[in-house]
């Protein structure tokens, strides 16, 4: 197919159109065609709480990678409203200068459906960028409890960005964030509390280090002054080297592919469920719900009955 | 059953044990028993970004409702780690004084599985509190893009709490938050920017007001000084009155019950999927994944094949 040739060559318009097609369709035909040409790009996730300076950091990392003549795809994932259908701008505006560079392709994820659905689409978009010949794919996402875990699933190296003034609520978020981190960055490193946060994080990482054989670095950056970026880049490269030499790279990717297959099966079943209309249409639904509202029937009994009709051999 | 009698009487120990049983089990037997006795409690959701002062506000609202001799159940939902299995404390510590009051039952949701899973469990816990004879159930949750939508699904009145200094990232969250709000509260109302935020929010609400027939109030509070609380309470009551007199109360609850049935079916199918082990076990899995890793097979083809085997009549 013509589009595939152009995509593999990295034609920007074709990349954009393919991503749009993938975003708008629940059909996996395009992805089936693209998939054989993927697996080459190195995926870097950047996540953290709102206001940690992720975009600024990503921006500078990209500049450095461009100096090495690398091709870079960027996917920005934002918290979105399942209702509004539109994303807010913000940090991303600053990134538009980058989009004009030849070796850069930036995609801001639009808002379709839930954050969960968004994470799935992000994985598909990453495949398109991978097939288009990117050396690196950077995925920036807000770390709010779930999305970053989904995103980490497609990333070889996940960088978690925190700031010294992270409060209680942020603490709670960190629990999930630390689990996905391969590299930790404390940004805005000139602010009060930075060194004690770094110590605290190093301590939290100690047990994991022994388990996994990778010395988790906790780095200090001041992204707005480009401070600490060289060290961050060299740590990304060390992590890549570690993954490759230890066999973890192949092992991780295989595990993640298996997870992806599970997700695809779940998605298929969900969409089948939406088509399965016999209980939703017409009077039967209204009568059933009225009985549930009056507490003469429970939702659990109805769910049991319907599931039996959908699943092969379910009793 | 003995436990049911005690639960319906509001015995605190029985409430606690029933909640634990419901949290730990994927089995709906207990819920089937409880469900016929539910539907009486009025559900109030309180959501908003981290640091908006939700807990302080909830705390004072409860004090006022207690003065009216109401029975109140409180569920605190926090962002959690799917890995760590433990929640952080924080605001909740301040709420422990309340737990000693006779007419109050507080449950902090433990962290099991994803935030998505947590939202489902929260709905089950709300049913237990409902059956135990609570007049009001207050559910406090952090508003970070998804959980608050799930929680709004069980709430009759949802209060969204914002603060004047909400930044860009918070703006993005607000998109989803505004959609679930029945009442908006700008807390920390003595801080700069409060009045302009209130104006902005009132403007954002104008279209929705015309559509839905409820005049969305945008209130100013200073929770730490108990300011604006009387007005908040009176607005909660007005909203309740509006729902009941317009027929929206029954309509909303029926719609939400239908949604709940859909969720239960999805959950059932997911857990069936986990049991469906034929492709996961043994050599077949490893061989398949190796082929996917080598790009000789795609995840999409495998998902197609497996789905056909699970779903009745799927081609």
Interface residues (C-beta under 8 A of the other chain):
Chain A: X28 X31 X32 X35 X36 X37 X38 X39 X50 X51 X78 X79 X80 X81 X82 X83 X84 X86 X87 X88 X90 X91 X114 X115 X116 X142 X144 X145 X146 X147 X149 X167 X168 X169 X170 X171 X172 X173 X175 X176 X179 X250 X253 X254 X257 X258 X260 X261 X262 X264 X265 X266 X267 X268 X269 X270 X272 X273 X285 X289 X290 X292 X293 X295 X296 X298 X299 X300 X301 X302 X303 X304 X306 X307 X309 X310 X311 X312 X314
Chain B: X28 X31 X32 X35 X36 X37 X38 X39 X50 X51 X78 X79 X80 X81 X82 X83 X84 X86 X87 X88 X90 X91 X114 X115 X116 X142 X144 X145 X146 X147 X149 X167 X168 X169 X170 X171 X172 X173 X175 X176 X179 X250 X253 X254 X257 X258 X260 X261 X262 X264 X265 X266 X267 X268 X269 X270 X272 X273 X285 X289 X290 X292 X293 X295 X296 X298 X299 X300 X301 X302 X303 X304 X306 X307 X309 X310 X311 X312 X314
